[in-house]
Amino acid sequence: MEEWKLFDGEYHFMKLVWDHEPLRSMELARLCFQELGWKKSTCFTVLKKLVNRGFLKNDHTVVTALVKEEEVQRRESRAIVDKSFSGSLPAFVTAFLSERKLTEAEAAELRAMIEKAVE
């Protein structure tokens, strides 16, 4: 898949699929109305677009994701670091933490992730 970028509305749409798959397209339209305020026509337009881009599969009105949420998050995160921080993870973390304090639990979790990534 060439383009992994999802616009905000597309991401929220995908999140509904990831959280409820497999689901029928009419159930997805109902969820889109309830959660996003979208009309059925908007839902089906976005569904068709994401099927054509290779994110989703719509087989006999049963919708499933072809791409995992974690993969989209990983690629979009990498793109932000590359674009905004010249690929520097330390610069990203510095900017992210500049106005935020970590809890002890968050710091411990980050330390464990770093140790695992270094191994």
PyMOL commands that set and color helices and strands:
alter all, ss='L'
color gray80, all
select helices_A, chain A and resi 8-20+25-36+40-52+69-85+89-97+104-118
alter helices_A, ss='H'
color red, helices_A
select strands_A, chain A and resi 23-24+56-59+62-65
alter strands_A, ss='S'
color yellow, strands_A
deselect
rebuild
show_as cartoon
